[in-house]
Structure formats: C-alpha cells, structure tokens
C-alpha cells in the first residue's frame, strides 16, 4: 500500500473517532456539550501532534528508536517547576493560567537552549555527550524536586501530586490558542527541514558529505523538539511514553522512511491513540482510569519489546 493511502486511512480513522468523541452519549444541550468536548478534543489533538513530532525528530537526530525527548530531563524540570511554585506561592499557584503556561514553557525552552549552546558550541562536543548531560540534569532536577517536597505540608503535597500526571480533563480554554500558535510555528520550522531530516537518517558523516550543515541542522531540530515538548508538558503535564509508542507504530505502518509521510503518520497515530483511549475510558469505564496511566503502561510495554528485540 502506498504511503498516501496509509495516511488517508489514518486520517479517516482519526476523523471518525473525533466525530464519535463529540457525539456519542451527548445528552443535554448542544450549546454546552460542543464547547466542553471541543476543548478536550483540541487539547488531545495538540498534545498528539506535539509529542509525536518531537519524538520522531529526536529519534532521527539521535539515530535511536528507543530514545525519547524525556531523556533530556524535560519531565523532571516540569516537576521541579511545579514543586517550586507550590513552595513559593502556595497550592493556589499563579492567578492567570496563561502566565503560568508561558512561564513553564519558557523555562523549559530556555533550559534546552542554554544546554545546547553550552554543549554544541564547539565542534568536538558530540550529541552523545548532550544526551548524557541531559540524563544527569534529569537526576538533579528530580533530587531537587524531592527535597522541596519534604518541605510541604500534606495538603499541599496532595495538590502537587495531581500535577505530576497528564490531565486532559482540566485544560483551560485560554491556553489552547497559545499552544496552537506555538505548534504552528514549530510545524512550519519542521516542514522546512523535512528534506534535511531524510538525509540525517543516513548518519552524521553521510549527511555532511551530502552537503548538510550538520551542526546547524542538529541545533535547529533540538530547539524545535524542546519547543514542542515544552508546549505539550505545560498544557497537560508529562506523557513520557506516548511518543515512543506512537512513533514506533508509525514506523510500522508506513512503507517509507521519508519524513514527509512519517511525521503526519505519527501525529495521526497519536491522535487515534489519545482520542480513542479517552473515548473508551469515558464511555466504557466511566472515567475510572486515567488516560495517562494507560498510555504509560502501553508505552512501557513497547519499550520492553524493543529492548528484547535488540537483545536478540
């Protein structure tokens, strides 16, 4: 089957699930149901596109289909920011959710840019060193977060714990426009790099031999990954294994390695996973389980399968 047909089938499946999500079990006034469900659907689609795109880009430049942007410590930095806010201003947090969203996303992007500038400014610094420093920073952020959590009273700690898991049910409508603008800007940047991304799959030396400015392209891709992950995490919270799950499913279903097809396929697979999962949880299990926990479980299984295959 051609890549275009695969994309068409994925798009039809995603559209069908979106329609079902908006209409199934819709009892009451449509003036209330449509905006309420529309906000939730928009957040699911934004997170799906951001996480899937960021993971495929990160795996392309790292040359490893097991790694995800979480290895750079973004999730732990988000938890540290949440903990610091509770310690500094209490469990009420910022009054304006847009200010909090911009502060959290900006802090994560700034951390990534400073890290890239420090480690990639000189020619001898490698991507592997960057990944290693990202792991160390993640451990540092986790330790600082745990230290600050010991200073909280039990009520504040309970409030803080709820922000450590992705929540698609309480997204503020005012944040969707900001996230959509950031996603559109990142998407435009990714689309301009699509041709060079295909060359990067061949490896660093081959890409340089074919005329790609490797260091500049690598830095641009990593900044785009940081922006996408920051938008997603600041909007709903960390979803560590979603990208790993949907990216590897996209590699499976697409008969080509061209990013012009793989990137939209990964985004559509992520949309199908999130919207379909939320629909099943709400209509079958009556929200007795959190979608993020189910996604993390399936993503963890995917990681184990990939590791087992590599071991063989």
C-alpha positions as CSV (number, residue, x, y, z in Angstrom):
1,X,0.0,0.0,0.0
2,X,1.3,3.5,-0.9
3,X,2.2,6.0,1.8
4,X,-0.5,8.3,0.7
5,X,-3.2,5.6,1.1
6,X,-1.9,4.8,4.6
7,X,-2.1,8.5,5.5
8,X,-5.7,8.7,4.1
9,X,-6.8,5.6,6.2
10,X,-5.2,7.0,9.3
11,X,-6.9,10.4,8.7
12,X,-10.3,8.8,8.2
13,X,-9.9,6.8,11.4
14,X,-8.9,9.9,13.3
15,X,-11.8,11.9,11.9
16,X,-14.2,9.1,12.8
17,X,-13.0,8.9,16.3
18,X,-13.2,12.7,16.7
19,X,-16.8,12.7,15.5
20,X,-17.6,9.8,17.8
21,X,-15.9,11.6,20.7
22,X,-18.1,14.7,20.1
23,X,-21.4,13.0,19.6
24,X,-21.5,9.6,21.5
25,X,-23.5,9.9,24.7
26,X,-24.1,13.6,24.2
27,X,-27.2,14.1,26.4
28,X,-28.3,17.6,27.1
29,X,-27.9,21.0,25.4
30,X,-25.5,21.1,22.5
31,X,-24.6,24.6,23.4
32,X,-22.8,23.2,26.4
33,X,-21.7,19.8,25.1
34,X,-19.9,21.0,22.0
35,X,-17.7,23.7,23.7
36,X,-16.9,21.3,26.6
37,X,-16.0,18.4,24.5
38,X,-14.4,20.6,21.8
39,X,-11.9,22.0,24.3
40,X,-11.0,18.5,25.4
41,X,-10.7,17.2,21.8
42,X,-8.5,20.2,20.9
43,X,-6.1,19.5,23.8
44,X,-5.9,15.9,22.8
45,X,-5.0,16.7,19.2
46,X,-2.5,19.4,20.1
47,X,-0.7,17.1,22.5
48,X,-0.8,14.3,19.9
49,X,0.8,16.4,17.2
50,X,3.4,17.9,19.5
51,X,4.6,14.7,21.2
52,X,4.6,12.6,18.1
53,X,6.5,15.2,16.0
54,X,9.0,15.8,18.8
55,X,9.7,12.1,19.3
56,X,10.3,11.4,15.6
57,X,12.6,14.3,15.3
58,X,14.6,13.3,18.4
59,X,14.9,9.7,17.2
60,X,16.1,10.9,13.8
61,X,18.9,13.1,15.1
62,X,19.9,10.6,17.8
63,X,19.8,7.6,15.4
64,X,18.0,5.5,18.1
65,X,14.3,4.5,18.1
66,X,14.2,3.8,21.8
67,X,15.2,7.2,23.0
68,X,12.6,10.0,23.6
69,X,13.0,13.7,24.5
70,X,12.2,12.7,28.1
71,X,15.9,11.6,28.4
72,X,16.8,15.3,28.3
73,X,15.1,15.9,31.6
74,X,12.1,18.0,30.5
75,X,9.7,16.0,32.6
76,X,11.8,16.3,35.7
77,X,12.2,20.0,35.1
78,X,8.5,20.4,34.8
79,X,8.0,18.6,38.2
80,X,10.7,20.8,39.7
81,X,8.9,24.0,38.4
82,X,5.6,22.7,39.8
83,X,7.2,22.0,43.2
84,X,8.9,25.3,43.3
85,X,5.7,27.2,42.5
86,X,3.9,25.4,45.4
87,X,6.7,26.1,47.8
88,X,6.9,29.8,46.7
89,X,3.3,30.9,46.3
90,X,1.3,28.0,47.8
91,X,-1.0,25.4,46.2
92,X,-3.1,28.2,44.6
93,X,-0.3,29.0,42.1
94,X,-0.4,31.8,39.6
95,X,-3.7,33.6,39.2
96,X,-3.5,33.8,35.4
97,X,-3.2,30.4,33.8
98,X,-1.8,31.9,30.6
99,X,1.1,33.5,32.6
100,X,1.8,30.1,34.3
101,X,1.7,28.3,30.9
102,X,4.1,30.8,29.3
103,X,6.4,30.7,32.4
104,X,6.6,26.9,32.4
105,X,7.1,26.5,28.6
106,X,9.6,29.4,28.5
107,X,11.6,27.9,31.4
108,X,11.9,24.5,29.6
109,X,12.8,26.1,26.3
110,X,15.4,28.3,27.9
111,X,17.0,25.4,29.7
112,X,17.2,23.4,26.5
113,X,18.7,26.4,24.5
114,X,21.3,27.0,27.2
115,X,22.2,23.3,27.3
116,X,22.5,23.2,23.5
117,X,24.6,26.3,23.3
118,X,27.0,25.1,26.0
119,X,27.5,21.6,24.6
120,X,27.1,22.2,20.8
121,X,29.0,25.5,20.5
122,X,32.3,23.7,19.9
123,X,32.9,21.2,17.2
124,X,34.3,18.5,19.4
125,X,31.2,18.3,21.5
126,X,29.0,15.4,20.5
127,X,25.3,14.5,20.6
128,X,26.1,11.6,22.9
129,X,27.6,14.0,25.5
130,X,24.5,16.1,25.2
131,X,22.3,13.1,26.0
132,X,24.4,12.1,28.9
133,X,24.3,15.6,30.4
134,X,20.5,15.6,29.9
135,X,20.3,12.4,31.9
136,X,22.4,13.9,34.7
137,X,20.3,17.1,34.7
138,X,17.1,15.0,34.9
139,X,18.5,13.2,38.0
140,X,19.5,16.6,39.5
141,X,16.0,18.1,38.9
142,X,14.4,15.0,40.4
143,X,16.5,15.2,43.5
144,X,15.8,18.9,44.0
145,X,12.1,18.3,43.5
146,X,12.1,15.6,46.1
147,X,14.0,17.8,48.5
148,X,11.5,20.6,48.1
149,X,8.6,18.2,48.5
150,X,9.7,17.3,52.0
151,X,9.1,21.0,53.0
152,X,5.4,20.8,52.1
153,X,2.5,20.1,54.3
154,X,0.3,17.1,53.4
155,X,-2.4,19.1,51.8
156,X,0.0,21.0,49.5
157,X,1.7,17.7,48.6
158,X,-1.6,16.1,47.6
159,X,-2.4,19.1,45.3
160,X,1.1,18.9,43.9
161,X,0.9,15.2,43.1
162,X,-2.1,15.7,40.8
163,X,0.0,18.0,38.5
164,X,2.7,15.3,38.0
165,X,0.4,13.3,35.7
166,X,-1.1,14.4,32.4
167,X,-4.7,15.5,32.7
168,X,-6.8,16.2,29.7
169,X,-10.0,17.0,31.6
170,X,-9.0,20.3,33.1
171,X,-7.3,22.2,30.3
172,X,-8.0,25.9,30.4
173,X,-9.6,27.1,27.1
174,X,-7.4,30.2,27.0
175,X,-4.3,28.1,26.8
176,X,-5.3,26.3,23.6
177,X,-4.8,29.3,21.4
178,X,-1.3,29.9,22.8
179,X,-0.4,26.2,22.4
180,X,-1.8,26.2,18.8
181,X,0.3,29.2,17.8
182,X,3.4,27.6,19.2
183,X,2.6,24.3,17.5
184,X,2.0,26.1,14.2
185,X,5.4,27.9,14.4
186,X,7.2,24.7,15.2
187,X,5.4,22.9,12.4
188,X,6.5,25.5,9.9
189,X,10.1,25.1,11.0
190,X,9.8,21.3,10.8
191,X,8.4,21.4,7.4
192,X,11.3,23.5,6.1
193,X,13.7,20.8,7.4
194,X,11.9,17.8,6.0
195,X,14.4,17.2,3.2
196,X,17.4,17.5,5.5
197,X,15.8,15.2,8.1
198,X,15.7,12.4,5.4
199,X,19.5,12.9,4.9
200,X,20.2,12.9,8.6
201,X,18.8,9.3,8.7
202,X,21.9,8.2,6.8
203,X,24.2,9.3,9.7
204,X,26.4,12.2,10.6
205,X,29.3,11.6,8.2
206,X,27.0,10.8,5.2
207,X,24.9,13.9,5.9
208,X,28.0,16.2,5.9
209,X,29.3,14.5,2.8
210,X,26.0,15.3,1.0
211,X,26.2,19.0,1.9
212,X,24.1,19.3,5.1
213,X,25.3,21.8,7.7
214,X,25.1,19.1,10.4
215,X,25.7,21.2,13.5
216,X,23.3,24.0,12.5
217,X,20.6,21.5,11.5
218,X,21.1,19.5,14.7
219,X,20.7,22.6,16.8
220,X,17.5,23.7,14.9
221,X,16.0,20.3,15.3
222,X,16.7,20.1,19.0
223,X,15.3,23.6,19.6
224,X,12.1,22.5,17.8
225,X,11.9,19.4,19.9
226,X,12.3,21.5,23.1
227,X,9.6,23.8,22.0
228,X,7.1,21.0,21.1
229,X,7.8,19.1,24.3
230,X,7.5,22.3,26.4
231,X,4.2,23.2,24.9
232,X,2.7,19.7,25.5
233,X,4.0,19.4,29.0
234,X,3.0,22.9,30.1
235,X,-0.5,22.3,28.6
236,X,-1.5,18.9,30.2
237,X,1.6,17.6,32.0
238,X,4.2,14.9,31.2
239,X,3.4,12.0,28.9
240,X,6.7,10.1,28.9
241,X,6.0,7.1,26.8
242,X,3.3,8.3,24.4
243,X,5.9,9.4,21.8
244,X,7.8,6.1,22.0
245,X,4.5,4.2,21.4
246,X,3.2,6.2,18.5
247,X,6.5,6.8,16.7
248,X,7.2,3.1,16.5
249,X,3.7,2.4,15.4
250,X,4.1,5.0,12.7
251,X,7.4,3.3,11.6
252,X,5.5,0.0,11.3
253,X,2.5,1.2,9.3
254,X,4.4,3.5,6.9
255,X,6.2,1.7,3.9
256,X,8.7,4.6,3.6
257,X,11.2,6.4,5.8
258,X,10.5,9.8,4.3
259,X,9.6,12.3,7.0
260,X,7.0,14.0,4.8
261,X,5.0,10.8,5.4
262,X,6.3,9.5,8.7
263,X,5.7,12.8,10.7
264,X,2.0,13.2,9.8
265,X,1.5,9.4,10.2
266,X,2.9,9.6,13.8
267,X,0.7,12.6,14.5
268,X,-2.4,10.8,13.3
269,X,-1.5,7.6,15.2
270,X,-1.1,9.7,18.3
271,X,-4.4,11.4,17.7
272,X,-6.1,8.0,17.2
273,X,-4.5,6.7,20.4
274,X,-5.4,9.6,22.6
275,X,-8.9,10.4,21.3
276,X,-9.8,6.7,21.0
277,X,-8.4,6.0,24.5
278,X,-10.3,8.9,26.0
279,X,-13.5,7.8,24.3
280,X,-13.2,4.3,25.7
281,X,-12.3,5.5,29.2
282,X,-15.3,7.9,29.3
283,X,-18.0,5.7,27.7
284,X,-16.9,2.2,28.7
285,X,-15.0,2.6,32.0
286,X,-16.8,5.8,33.1
287,X,-13.5,7.5,33.8
288,X,-12.5,5.0,36.4
289,X,-8.9,5.1,35.0
290,X,-6.7,8.0,33.9
291,X,-5.7,8.0,30.2
292,X,-2.1,9.0,31.0
293,X,-1.7,5.9,33.2
294,X,-2.9,3.6,30.4
295,X,-0.7,5.3,27.9
296,X,2.4,5.0,30.2
297,X,1.6,1.3,30.7
298,X,1.4,0.6,26.9
299,X,4.4,2.7,26.2
300,X,6.4,0.8,28.9
301,X,5.4,-2.5,27.3
302,X,6.6,-1.1,23.9
303,X,10.0,-0.2,25.4
304,X,10.4,-3.7,26.8
305,X,9.5,-5.2,23.5
306,X,12.0,-3.0,21.6
307,X,14.8,-3.8,24.2
308,X,14.0,-7.5,23.9
309,X,14.3,-7.4,20.1
310,X,17.6,-5.5,20.2
311,X,18.9,-8.1,22.7
312,X,18.2,-10.9,20.2
